[in-house]
Amino acid sequence: MKVEERKFDTELAVIGTGIAGVAASIFALKKGLTVALSGNTGALAYTTGYLDLFGSLSGQDLAYVDDPWKAVQDLAHYEPNHPLTRVSIDDIRSSFEEFTAFISACGIAYTRPGDKNLEVLSPVGTVKRTLCVPATMKAGTEAYADRSRCLIVDFKGLRGFSGAQIVANIGSDWPGLRHARIEVPGLSQTEIYPEVLARTLEVPQNRESFATAVKEVMGDEQVIGMPAVFGMHRPDEVMSSLEELIGVPLFEIPTMPPSVPGIRFREMVEQVFPQKGINLIPQQKVKSVEFNDDSATLLLADNYGPIRIEAKTVILATGRFISGGLEAHMDTVTETLLDLPVFQPVSRDQWYHQQYMGKTGHAIHRAGLQVDDAFRPLDSEKKVVNTRLFAAGILLAHQDWIRSRSGAGIAIATAYKAVEAAADFLSK
């Protein structure tokens, strides 16, 4: 039986469903563009929920950043080719405002971008700097800032999160911090998965017995922190209900990935985007892209058969090595879909620093696509590859997002400008 090919005609095709691809789709939708989004959304599950703009400065000593806006402005002096130097501060603010407002309206409330970084806890109890956090984590930033009396609760059988470890790592800086472990009512298995517990707590009766167990280990704490398990689809509602039952403010701390905040984000994309009018082809990678005089043709397939997308413009947001946007070979790094030129060290000998934990980082982490001011990829002669093609996210060269804690910032801000450029192209 021959399966008929499905076809989508759209103004913008976004390739890649990480934060950059999701952000690009949101910004395009707000501009009134028709959008088709494709890619494997699995990578979203590995995000913590924190949205970093700029958290640390690389150099001889890794310096933490309290003011990310000043850090981005200073990039022009010591990293003039960094992707964020192509985006104005006003546009970066607008990109974060629009992104967090959209996500909040879809059911995962976020704090708005402020003037300073927030100090938040990592899954192991270290402190990191980030710009925006889910509302379910906000009380944790306030508790740490005030050094409030705080109880960290973990659960018997839960892997990847330890209240004792958090207290051991940060307790000297937070005297009013202690931990306790409870057995979750109804979940007495040897091993508990955060996703299962999150879905369990969406049932009101389960929240009541859970709250009772938490209250049994409480003292005079002003706030309680827990691993991120406050529901999968209605986290703010679940947390509000638990706070009412327990009697003190609560906050979530991300677990080791894949974590519930990332899974929430992924499921929100898969459920809400089609309702908003975005043509979403999830869990499928684009096999080929061919540019014509007036459009681009993208070919892919899913369990229902072949799919053809005819798009006026394309944004490439396929990420780096883990996501499959770049691929490392014995002597070179290649871009996997269009075979675009990749900025990289001239030889493999220069990929890595001699010291694994070297303070300057590894040159390979700055590999990626070079673009012009409209975020159009350039060829080896620094000419635009195609006027309909744009790129965004950590696929771009001249940045080490891991060391600078800037992955979300690069993704959101460059997606904002790439969509702006694509919309400008379409208007002409």
N, C-alpha and C positions, 0 to 999 in steps of 0.2 A: 504493500500500500504506500503510495507516494504521499509524503507530507508536504503540504503547501507552505511556502515561505511567508512569514509574516514581515510586514514592512512598516516602519515608522518614519514619518517625515517630520523634521524638527528644525528649529532655528539653531539650537546648540546641543551638541552631544558631549557629555562629560564622561571621560574614561578614567575609572578609578573611584572606589567608594570608601576611601579613607576620609579623614577630616577635610582635606582639601577638596575632594570631589563632592562631598556632602555640602560643604560651604558654598562651592561654586553653584550647585543646583539651587540652594536657597537664595543666593544673590540674584541669579538669573530669573527665578520665579518672581521675586519682588520687582524686577524690572519689566515683568510682563512677557518674558521670552518663553517659548515652548522648549522643553528640556527632555532629553533622554539620558538616563544615568545607568551605566553598566559597570560591573566589576564584582569582585569577591568581597562582600561586606564583613568577612571574618576578622579582618584586621581591627575593626572597630572594637571588638570584644577585648582587645589587649590595651585599650586606653583606660586611664584611671578615673576619668571624669574631670580632672584638673585641666584648665586651659592656660598654658604658659605663654607669655609673650616673650620675656627674656629673663632668665633666672640667674645666670652667672657669666662672668667674663673670662675668656681663655687667656692664657699668658703664662708667665713663669710661676704665678700663683693663681689658683682658681678663686676669683673673688665673687662673692654672692652679691646680687643686685637687689636693692630695695626699690629703686626708681627705674622701672623698665623703660619708661618713655625717654629719660635722659640717656640710658644705655643705647637705645636705638638711634637717637640723634647722634651720639658719639661714634656710631659705626662708620659714618662717612669718613672719619679721620684715620681709623686703623684697619677697617675692612671695607674699602670703597666699593667692592664688587658684590658685597652681601646682598641677597634679594630684598631685604627690608629697607635698604637704602633707596630703592626705587619706589617706595610707598611713603607718602607724607604721613606725619603724625596724625593729622586730622582724619585721613583715610583709614589708618589703622584703628583709631578709636571707633569710627563709623562701622568698620567691618566687625569688630567685637560686639558693638551695640546691636547691630542687626542680627548677628549670628545667635547671641544669647537670648535676644528677645524672641526670635523664631522658635528656638528650642524650648524656651519657657512656655510659650503658647501651645506647644505640642505636648506638654505634660511633664517636662523635666525642668523645673524652675532653676534658674542660675542667678548668681550675683552679677551685677553690672560691673564693667571694668572701672576700677578706681584709679587714683593717681599713684598709688604705691602697690607693690606686690604684697600678697597675703602670705603669711607663714603657715604652712600646713604640714600634717604628719604624713610620712610615707608608710607603706605597709610594715616596715621594720622599726619604725619609731624614730627615724631621722627627720630633720626639718628641711623642707624645700620651699622655694619661693614660686608663687604662681599668681596669675592675674585674676582669674575668675574660677569659682567653684560652684558645684551644685548646691542648692539651698539646704540639702540634707547634711552638708558638711560645714556650713557657715559657723554654727555654734562652736565647732572645734577651733577655728581660727581665733574666735573671740576668747575662748577659754584659755588657749595658750598665751595669747597676748596679755591677759589679766592674771595668768597663773592661778586660775580658779581651782578650788578643790574638785578634783575630777576622778572618776572611776572608769577604768577601761575594762569592759566586760568581753570575754571571749567564751567559746562554747566547746564543751567536750566533744571530741570527734572532728572538729573543724580543722582542716589542714590549711597552711599558707597564711596563718594569722595567729599571733601570740601576744596577749596582753602583757605577759611577763617580760617578753622581749622589748616591747615598747617602753615599759617602765624602766627596764635596765638601761636602755639606750638614752633616754631623755630625762629620767627621774632626777638626776643631779641638777638639771636646769628647771625642773618643775616640781618643787617640793611637795605640793599638795596632790600628787598623782599616785594612785595605787591601782591594782588590778584584781579581778576575781573571775573565776570560771564557773559557769553554770551548765547544767544539763538541760537541753531544750526539750520541753514536754512534747511527747509524741514522736520524737526523733532520737531514739536510743541506739541507733546503729553505731557500728564501730567508726564509720566515717560519714561526715556530713559535708555536702557540697553547698557553697554559698548560694548558688542559683536556686537550689531546691528550697533552702530556708527562706529565701526572698519570696518565692511564690507561696510558700506556706503562710507567711505573715500577711498576705493579702486577704486572708480569711479572718473576719473579726473575732471569732471564737478562739482562734489560735493566738491572736494578739493578747487576749485576756490572760490565758495561761502563761504565755511568754512573759508578760509584764509582772505577773505574780512571782515567777522565778527570779526575775531581775531584782525586784524589791527585797527579796530575802537576803541578798548580799550587799544591799546598799547601806551606807553609813550616813554621814552628814554632807555628802557630796552635793555640789551646786550644779554639776553637769555630768553626763555619762556618755562616753564614747564607745562605739561598737564597730565591728567589721561591717562593711556595706552590704546590708541584707534587708533594708527597709522596703520590700516590695519590688516588683519588676516593672510594672506599668503605672503605678500611682504612688511613687515614693514619698511625695510630700504629704499626701493624705495618710499613708501608713505611719509616717513619722509623727504627724500631728496626733493621730489616735494613740500611739504608744506614749507620747509625752503626757497626754491627758491621763492615761492609766497609771503611769509610773510617777508623775508629779514633778519631774525636773526636765530641763532642756536636754535633748539628745543630739548626737552628731555621728555621722558615718566616717569611717576610715577605709580607704581602698584596701582590698586584699591583694595578694600576688595575682598577676594575670593568668588566665582571663578572669576579670572581675565583674561583679554585678553592674557597676556604673557603665562599663563598656558594653555589656550585653543589653542593658536598657537602651543605650544609644542606638545600637544596631537594630533592635526590634522596633524602636520608634521610627527609624528610617524606613524599614521594610513595611511597616503598617501605615504610616502617615503620608509618606511621599506620594504613593499612588492616589490617595484621597485628595491631595493638593493639586493633582494634575500632572505630576512628573511621571514620565514613562520610565519605570524602574525595571531593569533586567538584572536581578540580583544573582550572585554566586556564579556568574559567567564572565569569562574574560573575552575581550574582543580579539578575534583571530587576525583580522587584517583591516587596514584603512587605506583607501585609495582616493586621492584628491582629483577632482574634475575641474572644469572651468568655473562652474557655478555652485559646486557643492562637494561634499565628501561622502564616500560610501563606506560604512562600517559593517563588517560581517561577523556574526557570532551565532551561537545556537544554544538551546536549552533542551530540557527533556521533551518539549513539545515540537521540536524541529528547528530548522534554520531561521535566522532573523537577519533582516537587512535594515540598517538605519541610514536614511539620507538626511544629512545635516548641512546647514549653511556654514556653521563654524564648529570647531572642535577644541576642547580643553583637555590636555593630557595631564592627568594627576595620578599617575600610577605608582608613586613612591619610589623607594630605592630597592635595596637587595632583598629584604624580607618580603616585601609586597610584590616583587617581581618586575618592577619598572627598570631596574638595572641588573645586569648579570656579569659576574666576574669570571674571567677565563684565566688560563695560565699566565698570559702576558698582557691582557687588556681588559677593559670594562666596556660593555656595550649596552645600548638602549634596546629593549627587547621587542618593541612593537613596530617602530618605523625605522630602526637602525640609524637614529639620529646621532650626530657626533657628540661624544661625551668628553667634557673637560676632566682631565685626570693626570696624575703624575706621569712623566715621560717613560718611566720604566717601573716594573714591579718592585724593584729594589727600594723604591722610594715610597711605596704604599704605606709602610708602617714605620713608626719610630722604633729605635732599638729597644727602648724600655716600654713595656706593655702599658704601664700607668704613667707614661711620660706626660708632663704638664702641658706640652704644646699640642697634644692629641696626635692623631694619625692622618696623613694627607689623603688617604683613600676616602675618609669621611667627608671630604669636600668635593668629591666627584659629582658630576651631574650635568644637566643641560645649561648652556649659556643662552640668555635671552636678551632682547632689546627692552626699551622702556615700556613697550606695550605687552611685554611678556610673551613675545613670539620667539620660538626657538631659532637659533642661528646655526648656520652650517660652518664648515671648517674655515671659510673665508670671511666669517662674521656677517654673512648676508642672511636675510630672513628666508627660512626654509619654505614656508607657504603663508600667505597673508591670512588664511582661514584657520591656521593652527596656532594655539596658545598653550602655555604650560603653567602649572602652579604646584605649590607644595614642596616637599623635601626632595623631589626629583631635581630641583634646581641646584646649580653648582655654587661654589664659594661660600658654603656655610656648613658648620658642624652643629646641627641642632641638638645632638645628644649632650655635648659638653656645655652648650650655652642654654640648655633648657628652653628651647624656643620652637619646638616642633609645631605646636598648635598655632603660635603666632605667625610663623612662616606660612603655614597652610591657609589660615583664614585670611590674612592680609593679601597674599599674592593671588588667592582665588578671587578676592574682591576686585583687584585691579585687572585680572585676566578677563573677568566677566564684563567689567566696564569697557575694556578694549574691544571685546567681541561685540558688545551691544553697539559701540560706536561704529565698528565695521559694518554691522547689519544696517544701521541707520543710513549709511551712505550707499 
